Amino acid sequence: MLFDRDGTLVHDVPYNGDPDRVRPVDGAREALDRLRAAGLRLGVVTNQSGLARGHFSAADLARVNARIDELLGPFDTWQICPHDDPADSDADAPGGPGGRAGCRCRKPAPGLVIDAARALGTVPGRCVVVGDIGRDMTAAGAAGAAGVLVPTPATRPEEIAAAPAVAGDLRGAADLILRRQRLVGPARATRRSRPRAVLVARPDSAGDVLVTGPAIRAVAAGADRVVMLCGPRGRAAAELLPGVDEIVEWSLPWIDPDPAAVDREQVGRLTDRLAATGVQEAVLFTSFHQSALPLALVLRMAGVARIAAISDDYPGSLLDVRHRVPLGIPEPERALSLAAAAGFALPPGDEPVLRLRTGPGAAGRPYVVVHPGSSVPARACPPVRCEQIVQALAGAGHRVLVTGGPGERELCARVAGTAGIDLGGRTALPDLVRIIAGAGALVVGNTGPAHIAAAVGTPVVSLFAPTVSFGQWGPYRVPWVRLGDATAPAGTPGPPPAR
Ligand SMILES: [Zn+2]
């Protein structure tokens, strides 16, 4: 865990060069010691432009940091940016150019986070940055680390709205991290016998299927065979998931957004199909707004002996493992926590990142992909804005590919214009995966391809509509930048284009 210094660990005293003026924030010592006791290593990532500006000397800075170490340490690494940034006020603005004039380390640039991870012998994806302002969260995202914002009275409301996670104080931040770690920890995943065949279900969209990937790999590690039940919209993504041995595609009328009527004959056919898979167990993955119980009932009818699911609704005897998860946990960890509760953990060495049955993309990353569509229209960026993004990228010398599904040909043609290369409707999912894997970055809203990018390690420029939690649905463990107004009410158009 990497902590910002001023305003996070200690009260902010602008350009402080005096160790006697160091005052830890309330509860800092106790929160840090709890994290150390849990086996986490701690570091500090701090901008100290006062050095370059002559507000204090290197010796003053060393004495102040030594005092902090004495009061709150020891820290396993200190990463300090001593550089000045002439564009400081610009760089702090939401959506601002971010460190354009300066070094690679001054937050919001990701250098300090990357260097801290390296110093700790790990990768940014396994780090959490805790800070009090937006640029701490931007630096975390740009490095591919998680972020927890602990606001002070100086934190702006838009910074709070855009943060992937927010805690009231350092104690709360420690609680959040320890709870997330406990939820997916292998300690929960103990069981007596190895099942021969397990059904995993994720019956909605491609993106939902992709974020469930780590949990499905956990089940696959503990079972001889994994049968996946998916919907028609998630089928192509399910085929790309490692660990899936067999796929059953079915449109479930209690999940599908355009549902067919429920009738006895259909439910009977589904029951027979599921019974024919021969599974003894099932782990039912759902989104927070879906119910696992109708499928649990069908699986009981099909003779499945052990069923696990997340359910706030009372399940009676439908579930053997009734799991509950607080809101705001990243979706891949939410699913992993259900797998763990059912007795399945990722084997050591399998990091809980998204992953596909495909190699990495071409080296060089000579182009950028803009994906203007969205599986949920309310989440899509306005086409005119996507068009401007393509023009701006092309104007800056980038090759821009525009991608979209068969229903998005017109949208893609418009967005590509003459500046971009229009691939709308011309990519089956495996092609899209290859294209995204080879890209320098993907510009996309909150929809399936964002999770493809996370799965192939391509950085995401996220045009994330604030209809659901960014911390839960944002790109997972891959470098990201979030653009747009996180305080905008859902379903209203954004401000007119700036230019
Ligand atoms: Zn620097």
Residues whose N, C-alpha, C, O or C-beta is under 5 A from the ligand:
A	BS01	ZN	C81 P82 H83 C103 R104 C105 R106
